[in-house]
Amino acid sequence: MIVKKGKVLVEQRYPVNPFSSRQERHKGTSYLVMDPKRSKLAAGLKTGLQHPPQEHDIVLYLGASAGYTVSFLAQQTPLLLAVEFSPVMMQELLFIAQELPTIAPLLADARQPEQYEHRLCEADYLFCDISQRDQVDIFNKHLKYLRRGGIGALALKTRSINAVTPPDIIFKKVLNTLQQRMEIVEHHRLEPYQKDHYLIIIRNDTTL
Ligand SMILES: C[S@@+](CC[C@H](N)C(=O)[O-])C[C@H]1O[C@@H](n2cnc3c(N)ncnc32)[C@H](O)[C@@H]1O
């Protein structure tokens, strides 16, 4: 997963990516182009993200939706546990998972991880993209499934928390709360790709 010539590129290992109409080749390797207007992960990479998921990482992904970002990540990760609570979105995701064997789809409410924790394994990377008022709580609830030293990414949609308060005030408040419990390694405002969104990256350190 790299940014090259201003584009976010993901190495293509499996022949399928239903969302990618663009493929590029560099030095004999085939890459897929990911759209930062559709993916907070891609928007993060375009705005300077230094800690994206690595090739060997087991990823726990909350808010998989119809699988846009998942379909790219699944090209490079050994296992991607994809949680989504909308049956309509899950139906789309299942079509993709049939083609990409690294995706493990979980139709479940991320507010209640205890209902599916028997299906989880320890993750190296937690990605949370759930635009709900309680998105920070949902993220926090899943930190116990992240290995010590693992990376957590919270795609924060400020408007879902409060549509009236300015986005930067909400962002600072969330950052302060998280800082008390965990190490923040970087954060990015995702404009101009994702309006009123931030990406906050933490390292799971159980000693804090
Ligand atoms: C902003 S979309 C995610 C987009 C996706 N990450 C992507 O890049 O393609 C948020 C998703 O979270 C899902 N969602 C919202 N609340 C949820 C919950 N409590 N549990 C699981 N999924 C939830 C929604 O159904 C929606 O598909």
The ligand as an ORCA input file, in Angstrom:
! r2SCAN-3c Opt
* xyz 0 1
  C     -18.863      4.975      6.589
  S     -19.460      3.389      6.278
  C     -17.988      2.435      6.103
  C     -17.335      2.536      4.759
  C     -16.272      1.454      4.564
  N     -15.366      1.414      5.680
  C     -15.481      1.621      3.285
  O     -14.390      2.212      3.302
  O     -15.951      1.162      2.251
  C     -19.960      2.887      7.882
  C     -20.504      1.482      7.950
  O     -20.642      1.125      9.335
  C     -21.786      0.324      9.461
  N     -22.219      0.388     10.869
  C     -22.815      1.414     11.509
  N     -23.054      1.090     12.793
  C     -22.592     -0.160     12.972
  C     -22.561     -1.051     14.078
  N     -23.060     -0.684     15.278
  N     -22.011     -2.268     13.916
  C     -21.493     -2.645     12.705
  N     -21.519     -1.855     11.618
  C     -22.058     -0.633     11.739
  C     -22.801      0.936      8.484
  O     -23.798      0.004      8.129
  C     -21.889      1.327      7.326
  O     -21.861      0.308      6.347
*
